[in-house]
Amino acid sequence: MADVTLGKTQITVNKNGFGCLPIQRISKEEAAKLLRKAREKGITFFDTARAYSDSEEKLGEAFGGSWDDTFYVATKTAANTPEDFRRDLETSLGNLKRDYVDIYQFHNPDFCPKPGDGSGLYECMLEAKAQGKIRHIGITNHRLSVAHEAIDSGLYETLQFPFSYLSGEQELELVAKCRAAGMGFIAMKALSGGLLNNSAACYAWLSQFDNVVPIWGIQRESELDEFLSYVENPPALTEELRELVEKDRKELQGDFCRGCGYCMPCPAGIEINNCARMSQMIRRSPSAGFLTPEAQKKMLQIENCLHCGQCKSKCPYGLDTPTLLQKNLQDYKEILAGKPF
């Protein structure tokens, strides 16, 4: 069994974290069943957020009254004011049916909250910690500049950032920097938003980093069973898996849409976070679901692009999203026309 200690928090958990964003899409009963099974079979870290609709409530349904110090929950606030911060925290505690949160995280802020910055947000974190409502302070982000500032500040105990084997030297630097600073690193999008479809390869590659806890987005029992099998039998990075990793890197690494959705909403109604990566998705997953009349309608919406540049300016990865959209539309039309791809 592979365990990871999240830096100075001294929270030690199994390397399989349960990402609770997808349980929004299933019923409360199904979610509670999945969550309880995950806990019973050895998963000890659960990550959610106020922004994930009823995800917190489903965690509360599953574990309310049975929380203890052998497993942990992290949640997040996207609050911009002290009033919203306090309201979010109280709502989260009520939803989770807990008196405290193990790790409370600022949810992808466009700046690094600090004491005295005028926002009052970090002061709220300190207040909540003094009151015993949170135990550790974390931050999540998609921007390298904010991530570096958070590490350098010494104010945060954990950083949550996208990290998979498609990541480059910049992300590897963040992981090393967190280790040196005694910060826990929580890897979101360890499957790169669904582009990577071999979980064993993803797990084995991440196992090289002893300070990283990946959170896998799970909504089906079959997905859970796959990751549970790694609790007792963690996959090793064999030569076969190394070859797969290199193949995927050659095919996917570079300017691809991660599907984070921070470019949304689009004033032209384009579903950017899916349409701008359709070329990769349609090649790596069963294609039928991407070729339905509904999917075609969404892709053709790209023709209504206003070229306003809003999506490009909001992309945390600095991608030229309008160009990506046009390339994906052209590729999609060729697929519909029956041309080889």
Phi and psi restraints in degrees (value plus and minus 20) as a CYANA .aco file:
   2 ALA   PHI    -118.0   -78.0
   2 ALA   PSI     102.5   142.5
   3 ASP   PHI    -134.4   -94.4
   3 ASP   PSI     135.3   175.3
   4 VAL   PHI    -153.6  -113.6
   4 VAL   PSI     116.4   156.4
   5 THR   PHI    -120.4   -80.4
   5 THR   PSI     105.9   145.9
   6 LEU   PHI    -101.1   -61.1
   6 LEU   PSI      56.8    96.8
   7 GLY   PHI      35.6    75.6
   7 GLY   PSI    -161.1  -121.1
   8 LYS   PHI     -92.4   -52.4
   8 LYS   PSI     -28.1    11.9
   9 THR   PHI     -84.2   -44.2
   9 THR   PSI     -45.8    -5.8
  10 GLN   PHI      44.1    84.1
  10 GLN   PSI      -7.7    32.3
  11 ILE   PHI     -95.2   -55.2
  11 ILE   PSI      99.4   139.4
  12 THR   PHI    -132.3   -92.3
  12 THR   PSI     103.0   143.0
  13 VAL   PHI    -155.1  -115.1
  13 VAL   PSI     143.0   183.0
  14 ASN   PHI     -85.2   -45.2
  14 ASN   PSI     128.4   168.4
  15 LYS   PHI     -87.9   -47.9
  15 LYS   PSI     -27.8    12.2
  16 ASN   PHI    -112.4   -72.4
  16 ASN   PSI      82.2   122.2
  17 GLY   PHI    -112.3   -72.3
  17 GLY   PSI     127.4   167.4
  18 PHE   PHI    -117.0   -77.0
  18 PHE   PSI      91.1   131.1
  19 GLY   PHI    -104.4   -64.4
  19 GLY   PSI      97.8   137.8
  20 CYS   PHI    -113.2   -73.2
  20 CYS   PSI     -13.4    26.6
  21 LEU   PHI     -79.4   -39.4
  21 LEU   PSI     -65.3   -25.3
  22 PRO   PHI     -87.8   -47.8
  22 PRO   PSI     -39.7     0.3
  23 ILE   PHI     -91.5   -51.5
  23 ILE   PSI     -24.6    15.4
  24 GLN   PHI     -79.0   -39.0
  24 GLN   PSI     -48.5    -8.5
  25 ARG   PHI    -108.8   -68.8
  25 ARG   PSI     -22.0    18.0
  26 ILE   PHI    -142.8  -102.8
  26 ILE   PSI     149.1   189.1
  27 SER   PHI     -90.1   -50.1
  27 SER   PSI     143.6   183.6
  28 LYS   PHI     -82.1   -42.1
  28 LYS   PSI     -57.8   -17.8
  29 GLU   PHI     -87.1   -47.1
  29 GLU   PSI     -65.1   -25.1
  30 GLU   PHI     -83.1   -43.1
  30 GLU   PSI     -62.8   -22.8
  31 ALA   PHI     -83.3   -43.3
  31 ALA   PSI     -65.9   -25.9
  32 ALA   PHI     -80.5   -40.5
  32 ALA   PSI     -60.5   -20.5
  33 LYS   PHI     -82.0   -42.0
  33 LYS   PSI     -65.1   -25.1
  34 LEU   PHI     -82.8   -42.8
  34 LEU   PSI     -67.4   -27.4
  35 LEU   PHI     -83.7   -43.7
  35 LEU   PSI     -62.7   -22.7
  36 ARG   PHI     -86.4   -46.4
  36 ARG   PSI     -60.2   -20.2
  37 LYS   PHI     -83.5   -43.5
  37 LYS   PSI     -62.0   -22.0
  38 ALA   PHI     -78.1   -38.1
  38 ALA   PSI     -65.5   -25.5
  39 ARG   PHI     -85.3   -45.3
  39 ARG   PSI     -64.9   -24.9
  40 GLU   PHI     -82.3   -42.3
  40 GLU   PSI     -50.8   -10.8
  41 LYS   PHI    -116.9   -76.9
  41 LYS   PSI     -14.1    25.9
  42 GLY   PHI      96.5   136.5
  42 GLY   PSI     -20.7    19.3
  43 ILE   PHI    -100.6   -60.6
  43 ILE   PSI     110.6   150.6
  44 THR   PHI    -142.9  -102.9
  44 THR   PSI     -15.8    24.2
  45 PHE   PHI    -153.3  -113.3
  45 PHE   PSI     106.8   146.8
  46 PHE   PHI    -146.2  -106.2
  46 PHE   PSI     108.2   148.2
  47 ASP   PHI    -139.1   -99.1
  47 ASP   PSI     108.0   148.0
  48 THR   PHI    -159.8  -119.8
  48 THR   PSI    -185.3  -145.3
  49 ALA   PHI    -186.1  -146.1
  49 ALA   PSI     134.0   174.0
  50 ARG   PHI     -79.3   -39.3
  50 ARG   PSI     -52.6   -12.6
  51 ALA   PHI     -93.4   -53.4
  51 ALA   PSI     -29.2    10.8
  52 TYR   PHI    -111.2   -71.2
  52 TYR   PSI      30.1    70.1
  53 SER   PHI      19.1    59.1
  53 SER   PSI    -130.2   -90.2
  54 ASP   PHI    -118.8   -78.8
  54 ASP   PSI      -2.0    38.0
  55 SER   PHI     -79.3   -39.3
  55 SER   PSI     -64.9   -24.9
  56 GLU   PHI     -81.7   -41.7
  56 GLU   PSI     -61.6   -21.6
  57 GLU   PHI     -80.5   -40.5
  57 GLU   PSI     -57.7   -17.7
  58 LYS   PHI     -89.5   -49.5
  58 LYS   PSI     -55.1   -15.1
  59 LEU   PHI     -84.2   -44.2
  59 LEU   PSI     -62.2   -22.2
  60 GLY   PHI     -82.8   -42.8
  60 GLY   PSI     -58.7   -18.7
  61 GLU   PHI     -83.6   -43.6
  61 GLU   PSI     -60.4   -20.4
  62 ALA   PHI     -92.5   -52.5
  62 ALA   PSI     -60.6   -20.6
  63 PHE   PHI    -141.0  -101.0
  63 PHE   PSI     -23.8    16.2
  64 GLY   PHI     -73.2   -33.2
  64 GLY   PSI     106.4   146.4
  65 GLY   PHI      69.4   109.4
  65 GLY   PSI     -31.1     8.9
  66 SER   PHI    -144.2  -104.2
  66 SER   PSI      -8.9    31.1
  67 TRP   PHI     -84.6   -44.6
  67 TRP   PSI     120.5   160.5
  68 ASP   PHI    -168.2  -128.2
  68 ASP   PSI    -195.8  -155.8
  69 ASP   PHI    -104.1   -64.1
  69 ASP   PSI      -7.2    32.8
  70 THR   PHI    -117.8   -77.8
  70 THR   PSI     -27.9    12.1
  71 PHE   PHI    -166.7  -126.7
  71 PHE   PSI     140.7   180.7
  72 TYR   PHI    -153.5  -113.5
  72 TYR   PSI     132.6   172.6
  73 VAL   PHI    -149.9  -109.9
  73 VAL   PSI     116.8   156.8
  74 ALA   PHI    -137.2   -97.2
  74 ALA   PSI     119.0   159.0
  75 THR   PHI    -156.7  -116.7
  75 THR   PSI     159.9   199.9
  76 LYS   PHI    -161.1  -121.1
  76 LYS   PSI     136.0   176.0
  77 THR   PHI    -148.2  -108.2
  77 THR   PSI     117.4   157.4
  78 ALA   PHI    -122.9   -82.9
  78 ALA   PSI       1.3    41.3
  79 ALA   PHI     -81.1   -41.1
  79 ALA   PSI     124.8   164.8
  80 ASN   PHI    -129.2   -89.2
  80 ASN   PSI     -29.2    10.8
  81 THR   PHI    -153.1  -113.1
  81 THR   PSI     137.1   177.1
  82 PRO   PHI     -77.7   -37.7
  82 PRO   PSI     -57.4   -17.4
  83 GLU   PHI     -82.6   -42.6
  83 GLU   PSI     -64.7   -24.7
  84 ASP   PHI     -88.1   -48.1
  84 ASP   PSI     -55.7   -15.7
  85 PHE   PHI     -79.0   -39.0
  85 PHE   PSI     -72.5   -32.5
  86 ARG   PHI     -83.3   -43.3
  86 ARG   PSI     -58.7   -18.7
  87 ARG   PHI     -85.1   -45.1
  87 ARG   PSI     -63.9   -23.9
  88 ASP   PHI     -80.0   -40.0
  88 ASP   PSI     -65.5   -25.5
  89 LEU   PHI     -83.6   -43.6
  89 LEU   PSI     -65.2   -25.2
  90 GLU   PHI     -83.9   -43.9
  90 GLU   PSI     -58.4   -18.4
  91 THR   PHI     -84.4   -44.4
  91 THR   PSI     -63.7   -23.7
  92 SER   PHI     -82.0   -42.0
  92 SER   PSI     -65.6   -25.6
  93 LEU   PHI     -81.5   -41.5
  93 LEU   PSI     -60.4   -20.4
  94 GLY   PHI     -85.6   -45.6
  94 GLY   PSI     -63.7   -23.7
  95 ASN   PHI     -83.8   -43.8
  95 ASN   PSI     -62.5   -22.5
  96 LEU   PHI     -98.2   -58.2
  96 LEU   PSI     -34.5     5.5
  97 LYS   PHI      39.4    79.4
  97 LYS   PSI      29.2    69.2
  98 ARG   PHI    -153.8  -113.8
  98 ARG   PSI     139.8   179.8
  99 ASP   PHI    -109.8   -69.8
  99 ASP   PSI     -37.5     2.5
 100 TYR   PHI    -173.2  -133.2
 100 TYR   PSI     143.1   183.1
 101 VAL   PHI    -132.8   -92.8
 101 VAL   PSI     117.0   157.0
 102 ASP   PHI     -86.9   -46.9
 102 ASP   PSI     -67.9   -27.9
 103 ILE   PHI    -152.2  -112.2
 103 ILE   PSI     100.8   140.8
 104 TYR   PHI    -128.2   -88.2
 104 TYR   PSI     106.1   146.1
 105 GLN   PHI    -139.7   -99.7
 105 GLN   PSI     118.9   158.9
 106 PHE   PHI     -90.3   -50.3
 106 PHE   PSI     109.8   149.8
 107 HIS   PHI    -113.5   -73.5
 107 HIS   PSI      77.5   117.5
 108 ASN   PHI      29.3    69.3
 108 ASN   PSI      31.1    71.1
 109 PRO   PHI     -89.2   -49.2
 109 PRO   PSI     133.7   173.7
 110 ASP   PHI    -106.8   -66.8
 110 ASP   PSI     -11.7    28.3
 111 PHE   PHI    -167.4  -127.4
 111 PHE   PSI     149.3   189.3
 112 CYS   PHI    -118.1   -78.1
 112 CYS   PSI      85.7   125.7
 113 PRO   PHI     -80.0   -40.0
 113 PRO   PSI     114.4   154.4
 114 LYS   PHI    -161.7  -121.7
 114 LYS   PSI     137.9   177.9
 115 PRO   PHI     -80.1   -40.1
 115 PRO   PSI     116.9   156.9
 116 GLY   PHI      59.7    99.7
 116 GLY   PSI     -10.8    29.2
 117 ASP   PHI    -103.9   -63.9
 117 ASP   PSI     -21.2    18.8
 118 GLY   PHI      75.2   115.2
 118 GLY   PSI     -36.4     3.6
 119 SER   PHI    -102.7   -62.7
 119 SER   PSI     -47.0    -7.0
 120 GLY   PHI      56.8    96.8
 120 GLY   PSI     -18.8    21.2
 121 LEU   PHI     -92.6   -52.6
 121 LEU   PSI     -65.4   -25.4
 122 TYR   PHI     -86.5   -46.5
 122 TYR   PSI     -55.1   -15.1
 123 GLU   PHI     -79.5   -39.5
 123 GLU   PSI     -54.8   -14.8
 124 CYS   PHI     -85.5   -45.5
 124 CYS   PSI     -58.6   -18.6
 125 MET   PHI     -79.9   -39.9
 125 MET   PSI     -67.1   -27.1
 126 LEU   PHI     -83.2   -43.2
 126 LEU   PSI     -59.5   -19.5
 127 GLU   PHI     -82.8   -42.8
 127 GLU   PSI     -65.4   -25.4
 128 ALA   PHI     -85.7   -45.7
 128 ALA   PSI     -56.0   -16.0
 129 LYS   PHI     -88.2   -48.2
 129 LYS   PSI     -61.5   -21.5
 130 ALA   PHI     -83.3   -43.3
 130 ALA   PSI     -51.1   -11.1
 131 GLN   PHI    -102.0   -62.0
 131 GLN   PSI     -25.5    14.5
 132 GLY   PHI      60.7   100.7
 132 GLY   PSI      -7.1    32.9
 133 LYS   PHI    -105.4   -65.4
 133 LYS   PSI     -41.2    -1.2
 134 ILE   PHI    -155.2  -115.2
 134 ILE   PSI     133.5   173.5
 135 ARG   PHI    -126.0   -86.0
 135 ARG   PSI     -51.7   -11.7
 136 HIS   PHI    -162.0  -122.0
 136 HIS   PSI     129.6   169.6
 137 ILE   PHI    -127.2   -87.2
 137 ILE   PSI     105.8   145.8
 138 GLY   PHI    -151.6  -111.6
 138 GLY   PSI     154.2   194.2
 139 ILE   PHI    -165.6  -125.6
 139 ILE   PSI     123.5   163.5
 140 THR   PHI    -136.8   -96.8
 140 THR   PSI     130.2   170.2
 141 ASN   PHI    -182.4  -142.4
 141 ASN   PSI     147.0   187.0
 142 HIS   PHI    -141.0  -101.0
 142 HIS   PSI     -19.5    20.5
 143 ARG   PHI    -126.8   -86.8
 143 ARG   PSI     104.8   144.8
 144 LEU   PHI     -80.5   -40.5
 144 LEU   PSI     -59.2   -19.2
 145 SER   PHI     -83.7   -43.7
 145 SER   PSI     -62.1   -22.1
 146 VAL   PHI     -88.3   -48.3
 146 VAL   PSI     -59.4   -19.4
 147 ALA   PHI     -81.2   -41.2
 147 ALA   PSI     -65.9   -25.9
 148 HIS   PHI     -82.9   -42.9
 148 HIS   PSI     -61.9   -21.9
 149 GLU   PHI     -83.1   -43.1
 149 GLU   PSI     -58.7   -18.7
 150 ALA   PHI     -84.6   -44.6
 150 ALA   PSI     -62.8   -22.8
 151 ILE   PHI     -84.9   -44.9
 151 ILE   PSI     -67.2   -27.2
 152 ASP   PHI     -84.4   -44.4
 152 ASP   PSI     -47.8    -7.8
 153 SER   PHI     -89.1   -49.1
 153 SER   PSI     -46.8    -6.8
 154 GLY   PHI      52.5    92.5
 154 GLY   PSI      -8.3    31.7
 155 LEU   PHI    -114.5   -74.5
 155 LEU   PSI     -32.5     7.5
 156 TYR   PHI    -138.6   -98.6
 156 TYR   PSI     125.2   165.2
 157 GLU   PHI    -117.3   -77.3
 157 GLU   PSI     -41.4    -1.4
 158 THR   PHI    -161.7  -121.7
 158 THR   PSI     130.3   170.3
 159 LEU   PHI    -143.6  -103.6
 159 LEU   PSI     110.6   150.6
 160 GLN   PHI    -130.6   -90.6
 160 GLN   PSI     105.1   145.1
 161 PHE   PHI    -169.8  -129.8
 161 PHE   PSI     130.5   170.5
 162 PRO   PHI     -81.4   -41.4
 162 PRO   PSI     112.7   152.7
 163 PHE   PHI    -177.0  -137.0
 163 PHE   PSI      99.6   139.6
 164 SER   PHI    -172.0  -132.0
 164 SER   PSI    -196.9  -156.9
 165 TYR   PHI     -95.7   -55.7
 165 TYR   PSI     -18.8    21.2
 166 LEU   PHI    -109.8   -69.8
 166 LEU   PSI     -26.9    13.1
 167 SER   PHI     -86.8   -46.8
 167 SER   PSI     135.5   175.5
 168 GLY   PHI    -126.4   -86.4
 168 GLY   PSI    -186.2  -146.2
 169 GLU   PHI     -81.2   -41.2
 169 GLU   PSI     -51.2   -11.2
 170 GLN   PHI     -84.6   -44.6
 170 GLN   PSI     -61.8   -21.8
 171 GLU   PHI     -91.8   -51.8
 171 GLU   PSI     -57.1   -17.1
 172 LEU   PHI     -80.9   -40.9
 172 LEU   PSI     -55.7   -15.7
 173 GLU   PHI     -84.0   -44.0
 173 GLU   PSI     -59.9   -19.9
 174 LEU   PHI     -81.0   -41.0
 174 LEU   PSI     -64.2   -24.2
 175 VAL   PHI     -80.9   -40.9
 175 VAL   PSI     -66.4   -26.4
 176 ALA   PHI     -84.7   -44.7
 176 ALA   PSI     -58.4   -18.4
 177 LYS   PHI     -87.6   -47.6
 177 LYS   PSI     -58.3   -18.3
 178 CYS   PHI     -84.1   -44.1
 178 CYS   PSI     -62.3   -22.3
 179 ARG   PHI     -79.5   -39.5
 179 ARG   PSI     -66.5   -26.5
 180 ALA   PHI     -83.6   -43.6
 180 ALA   PSI     -51.6   -11.6
 181 ALA   PHI    -108.8   -68.8
 181 ALA   PSI     -22.4    17.6
 182 GLY   PHI      52.3    92.3
 182 GLY   PSI       7.9    47.9
 183 MET   PHI    -120.9   -80.9
 183 MET   PSI     120.6   160.6
 184 GLY   PHI     -94.3   -54.3
 184 GLY   PSI     125.1   165.1
 185 PHE   PHI    -137.8   -97.8
 185 PHE   PSI      99.6   139.6
 186 ILE   PHI    -126.0   -86.0
 186 ILE   PSI      99.4   139.4
 187 ALA   PHI    -112.1   -72.1
 187 ALA   PSI      89.8   129.8
 188 MET   PHI    -108.3   -68.3
 188 MET   PSI     142.0   182.0
 189 LYS   PHI      33.6    73.6
 189 LYS   PSI      23.4    63.4
 190 ALA   PHI     -87.6   -47.6
 190 ALA   PSI     -37.0     3.0
 191 LEU   PHI    -123.0   -83.0
 191 LEU   PSI      -5.6    34.4
 192 SER   PHI      33.1    73.1
 192 SER   PSI      27.9    67.9
 193 GLY   PHI      45.2    85.2
 193 GLY   PSI       4.7    44.7
 194 GLY   PHI      78.7   118.7
 194 GLY   PSI     -26.1    13.9
 195 LEU   PHI     -91.1   -51.1
 195 LEU   PSI     -49.3    -9.3
 196 LEU   PHI    -117.1   -77.1
 196 LEU   PSI     106.6   146.6
 197 ASN   PHI    -138.3   -98.3
 197 ASN   PSI      -7.9    32.1
 198 ASN   PHI    -135.4   -95.4
 198 ASN   PSI      77.2   117.2
 199 SER   PHI     -86.1   -46.1
 199 SER   PSI     -50.8   -10.8
 200 ALA   PHI     -83.2   -43.2
 200 ALA   PSI     -62.1   -22.1
 201 ALA   PHI     -84.4   -44.4
 201 ALA   PSI     -62.0   -22.0
 202 CYS   PHI     -83.7   -43.7
 202 CYS   PSI     -65.6   -25.6
 203 TYR   PHI     -83.6   -43.6
 203 TYR   PSI     -67.5   -27.5
 204 ALA   PHI     -82.3   -42.3
 204 ALA   PSI     -60.1   -20.1
 205 TRP   PHI     -85.1   -45.1
 205 TRP   PSI     -63.4   -23.4
 206 LEU   PHI     -89.4   -49.4
 206 LEU   PSI     -41.9    -1.9
 207 SER   PHI     -85.8   -45.8
 207 SER   PSI     -33.3     6.7
 208 GLN   PHI     -89.7   -49.7
 208 GLN   PSI     -36.9     3.1
 209 PHE   PHI    -130.1   -90.1
 209 PHE   PSI      85.3   125.3
 210 ASP   PHI     -97.4   -57.4
 210 ASP   PSI     -23.7    16.3
 211 ASN   PHI    -130.8   -90.8
 211 ASN   PSI      -7.4    32.6
 212 VAL   PHI    -133.1   -93.1
 212 VAL   PSI     108.5   148.5
 213 VAL   PHI    -129.9   -89.9
 213 VAL   PSI      92.5   132.5
 214 PRO   PHI    -100.0   -60.0
 214 PRO   PSI     122.9   162.9
 215 ILE   PHI    -131.1   -91.1
 215 ILE   PSI      98.6   138.6
 216 TRP   PHI    -114.3   -74.3
 216 TRP   PSI     106.8   146.8
 217 GLY   PHI     -93.0   -53.0
 217 GLY   PSI      99.9   139.9
 218 ILE   PHI    -148.1  -108.1
 218 ILE   PSI     112.4   152.4
 219 GLN   PHI    -157.6  -117.6
 219 GLN   PSI     -26.1    13.9
 220 ARG   PHI    -142.9  -102.9
 220 ARG   PSI     129.2   169.2
 221 GLU   PHI     -84.6   -44.6
 221 GLU   PSI     -53.9   -13.9
 222 SER   PHI     -82.8   -42.8
 222 SER   PSI     -57.9   -17.9
 223 GLU   PHI     -86.6   -46.6
 223 GLU   PSI     -64.0   -24.0
 224 LEU   PHI     -80.4   -40.4
 224 LEU   PSI     -65.5   -25.5
 225 ASP   PHI     -79.8   -39.8
 225 ASP   PSI     -56.2   -16.2
 226 GLU   PHI     -81.0   -41.0
 226 GLU   PSI     -66.9   -26.9
 227 PHE   PHI     -95.0   -55.0
 227 PHE   PSI     -52.6   -12.6
 228 LEU   PHI     -82.8   -42.8
 228 LEU   PSI     -51.8   -11.8
 229 SER   PHI     -84.0   -44.0
 229 SER   PSI     -40.4    -0.4
 230 TYR   PHI    -106.0   -66.0
 230 TYR   PSI     -30.5     9.5
 231 VAL   PHI     -84.4   -44.4
 231 VAL   PSI     -69.4   -29.4
 232 GLU   PHI    -110.7   -70.7
 232 GLU   PSI     -44.7    -4.7
 233 ASN   PHI    -150.0  -110.0
 233 ASN   PSI      52.3    92.3
 234 PRO   PHI     -82.0   -42.0
 234 PRO   PSI     109.9   149.9
 235 PRO   PHI     -87.7   -47.7
 235 PRO   PSI     121.8   161.8
 236 ALA   PHI    -114.5   -74.5
 236 ALA   PSI     134.5   174.5
 237 LEU   PHI    -101.0   -61.0
 237 LEU   PSI      60.4   100.4
 238 THR   PHI     -93.1   -53.1
 238 THR   PSI     150.6   190.6
 239 GLU   PHI     -81.4   -41.4
 239 GLU   PSI     -57.4   -17.4
 240 GLU   PHI     -81.9   -41.9
 240 GLU   PSI     -64.6   -24.6
 241 LEU   PHI     -90.2   -50.2
 241 LEU   PSI     -55.4   -15.4
 242 ARG   PHI     -80.5   -40.5
 242 ARG   PSI     -60.4   -20.4
 243 GLU   PHI     -84.8   -44.8
 243 GLU   PSI     -59.1   -19.1
 244 LEU   PHI     -84.3   -44.3
 244 LEU   PSI     -63.4   -23.4
 245 VAL   PHI     -78.3   -38.3
 245 VAL   PSI     -66.8   -26.8
 246 GLU   PHI     -85.5   -45.5
 246 GLU   PSI     -57.6   -17.6
 247 LYS   PHI     -83.0   -43.0
 247 LYS   PSI     -66.3   -26.3
 248 ASP   PHI     -84.3   -44.3
 248 ASP   PSI     -59.9   -19.9
 249 ARG   PHI     -80.3   -40.3
 249 ARG   PSI     -65.4   -25.4
 250 LYS   PHI     -82.4   -42.4
 250 LYS   PSI     -56.1   -16.1
 251 GLU   PHI    -100.4   -60.4
 251 GLU   PSI     -54.1   -14.1
 252 LEU   PHI    -137.7   -97.7
 252 LEU   PSI     -44.9    -4.9
 253 GLN   PHI     -85.9   -45.9
 253 GLN   PSI     121.3   161.3
 254 GLY   PHI     107.2   147.2
 254 GLY   PSI    -160.5  -120.5
 255 ASP   PHI    -104.9   -64.9
 255 ASP   PSI      59.2    99.2
 256 PHE   PHI    -142.9  -102.9
 256 PHE   PSI     131.6   171.6
 257 CYS   PHI     -95.8   -55.8
 257 CYS   PSI     108.6   148.6
 258 ARG   PHI    -105.2   -65.2
 258 ARG   PSI     -28.7    11.3
 259 GLY   PHI      55.3    95.3
 259 GLY   PSI       2.3    42.3
 260 CYS   PHI     -91.1   -51.1
 260 CYS   PSI     -46.9    -6.9
 261 GLY   PHI      64.7   104.7
 261 GLY   PSI     -13.7    26.3
 262 TYR   PHI     -94.8   -54.8
 262 TYR   PSI     -27.4    12.6
 263 CYS   PHI    -102.2   -62.2
 263 CYS   PSI     -31.7     8.3
 264 MET   PHI    -106.9   -66.9
 264 MET   PSI     138.0   178.0
 265 PRO   PHI    -102.0   -62.0
 265 PRO   PSI     137.7   177.7
 266 CYS   PHI    -114.6   -74.6
 266 CYS   PSI     110.0   150.0
 267 PRO   PHI     -83.8   -43.8
 267 PRO   PSI     -38.8     1.2
 268 ALA   PHI    -115.3   -75.3
 268 ALA   PSI     -17.9    22.1
 269 GLY   PHI      59.4    99.4
 269 GLY   PSI      -2.2    37.8
 270 ILE   PHI    -101.4   -61.4
 270 ILE   PSI     115.3   155.3
 271 GLU   PHI    -104.2   -64.2
 271 GLU   PSI      55.2    95.2
 272 ILE   PHI     -78.3   -38.3
 272 ILE   PSI     -63.7   -23.7
 273 ASN   PHI     -85.4   -45.4
 273 ASN   PSI     -35.8     4.2
 274 ASN   PHI    -125.9   -85.9
 274 ASN   PSI     -61.2   -21.2
 275 CYS   PHI     -87.8   -47.8
 275 CYS   PSI     -51.2   -11.2
 276 ALA   PHI     -99.3   -59.3
 276 ALA   PSI     -21.3    18.7
 277 ARG   PHI    -152.1  -112.1
 277 ARG   PSI       1.6    41.6
 278 MET   PHI     -81.8   -41.8
 278 MET   PSI     -57.6   -17.6
 279 SER   PHI     -76.8   -36.8
 279 SER   PSI     -64.7   -24.7
 280 GLN   PHI     -90.7   -50.7
 280 GLN   PSI     -62.5   -22.5
 281 MET   PHI     -85.0   -45.0
 281 MET   PSI     -60.5   -20.5
 282 ILE   PHI     -90.9   -50.9
 282 ILE   PSI     -41.3    -1.3
 283 ARG   PHI    -108.3   -68.3
 283 ARG   PSI     -39.4     0.6
 284 ARG   PHI    -132.8   -92.8
 284 ARG   PSI     -18.7    21.3
 285 SER   PHI    -158.7  -118.7
 285 SER   PSI     142.4   182.4
 286 PRO   PHI     -73.8   -33.8
 286 PRO   PSI     106.0   146.0
 287 SER   PHI    -100.9   -60.9
 287 SER   PSI     -36.2     3.8
 288 ALA   PHI     -75.1   -35.1
 288 ALA   PSI     -62.0   -22.0
 289 GLY   PHI     -87.3   -47.3
 289 GLY   PSI     -39.2     0.8
 290 PHE   PHI    -113.9   -73.9
 290 PHE   PSI     -22.2    17.8
 291 LEU   PHI    -137.4   -97.4
 291 LEU   PSI      -8.5    31.5
 292 THR   PHI     -88.4   -48.4
 292 THR   PSI     141.2   181.2
 293 PRO   PHI     -74.2   -34.2
 293 PRO   PSI     -58.0   -18.0
 294 GLU   PHI     -84.4   -44.4
 294 GLU   PSI     -63.8   -23.8
 295 ALA   PHI     -85.8   -45.8
 295 ALA   PSI     -59.4   -19.4
 296 GLN   PHI     -82.5   -42.5
 296 GLN   PSI     -60.1   -20.1
 297 LYS   PHI     -82.2   -42.2
 297 LYS   PSI     -61.6   -21.6
 298 LYS   PHI     -84.9   -44.9
 298 LYS   PSI     -61.7   -21.7
 299 MET   PHI     -87.4   -47.4
 299 MET   PSI     -60.2   -20.2
 300 LEU   PHI     -88.8   -48.8
 300 LEU   PSI     -36.7     3.3
 301 GLN   PHI     -82.7   -42.7
 301 GLN   PSI     -41.2    -1.2
 302 ILE   PHI     -79.0   -39.0
 302 ILE   PSI     -49.3    -9.3
 303 GLU   PHI     -82.5   -42.5
 303 GLU   PSI     -37.9     2.1
 304 ASN   PHI    -113.2   -73.2
 304 ASN   PSI      -9.9    30.1
 305 CYS   PHI     -73.5   -33.5
 305 CYS   PSI     112.3   152.3
 306 LEU   PHI    -107.6   -67.6
 306 LEU   PSI     -28.0    12.0
 307 HIS   PHI      32.6    72.6
 307 HIS   PSI      20.2    60.2
 308 CYS   PHI    -100.3   -60.3
 308 CYS   PSI     -41.2    -1.2
 309 GLY   PHI      64.0   104.0
 309 GLY   PSI     -18.4    21.6
 310 GLN   PHI     -81.8   -41.8
 310 GLN   PSI     -63.8   -23.8
 311 CYS   PHI     -83.9   -43.9
 311 CYS   PSI     -61.3   -21.3
 312 LYS   PHI     -82.9   -42.9
 312 LYS   PSI     -60.7   -20.7
 313 SER   PHI     -91.2   -51.2
 313 SER   PSI     -44.2    -4.2
 314 LYS   PHI    -115.7   -75.7
 314 LYS   PSI     -28.3    11.7
 315 CYS   PHI     -89.4   -49.4
 315 CYS   PSI      99.7   139.7
 316 PRO   PHI     -89.1   -49.1
 316 PRO   PSI     -33.0     7.0
 317 TYR   PHI    -120.0   -80.0
 317 TYR   PSI     -17.6    22.4
 318 GLY   PHI      48.1    88.1
 318 GLY   PSI       7.8    47.8
 319 LEU   PHI     -98.6   -58.6
 319 LEU   PSI     130.3   170.3
 320 ASP   PHI    -105.8   -65.8
 320 ASP   PSI      58.5    98.5
 321 THR   PHI     -82.2   -42.2
 321 THR   PSI     -58.2   -18.2
 322 PRO   PHI     -78.2   -38.2
 322 PRO   PSI     -60.3   -20.3
 323 THR   PHI     -87.8   -47.8
 323 THR   PSI     -61.4   -21.4
 324 LEU   PHI     -79.9   -39.9
 324 LEU   PSI     -61.3   -21.3
 325 LEU   PHI     -81.2   -41.2
 325 LEU   PSI     -65.5   -25.5
 326 GLN   PHI     -85.0   -45.0
 326 GLN   PSI     -60.6   -20.6
 327 LYS   PHI     -84.1   -44.1
 327 LYS   PSI     -61.7   -21.7
 328 ASN   PHI     -88.3   -48.3
 328 ASN   PSI     -56.5   -16.5
 329 LEU   PHI     -84.1   -44.1
 329 LEU   PSI     -65.0   -25.0
 330 GLN   PHI     -81.7   -41.7
 330 GLN   PSI     -64.0   -24.0
 331 ASP   PHI     -82.2   -42.2
 331 ASP   PSI     -62.3   -22.3
 332 TYR   PHI     -82.8   -42.8
 332 TYR   PSI     -62.7   -22.7
 333 LYS   PHI     -82.4   -42.4
 333 LYS   PSI     -57.6   -17.6
 334 GLU   PHI     -86.3   -46.3
 334 GLU   PSI     -57.9   -17.9
 335 ILE   PHI     -84.5   -44.5
 335 ILE   PSI     -63.8   -23.8
 336 LEU   PHI     -82.9   -42.9
 336 LEU   PSI     -52.5   -12.5
 337 ALA   PHI     -97.9   -57.9
 337 ALA   PSI     -23.2    16.8
 338 GLY   PHI      65.7   105.7
 338 GLY   PSI      -7.4    32.6
 339 LYS   PHI     -97.1   -57.1
 339 LYS   PSI     132.4   172.4
 340 PRO   PHI     -86.3   -46.3
 340 PRO   PSI     129.1   169.1
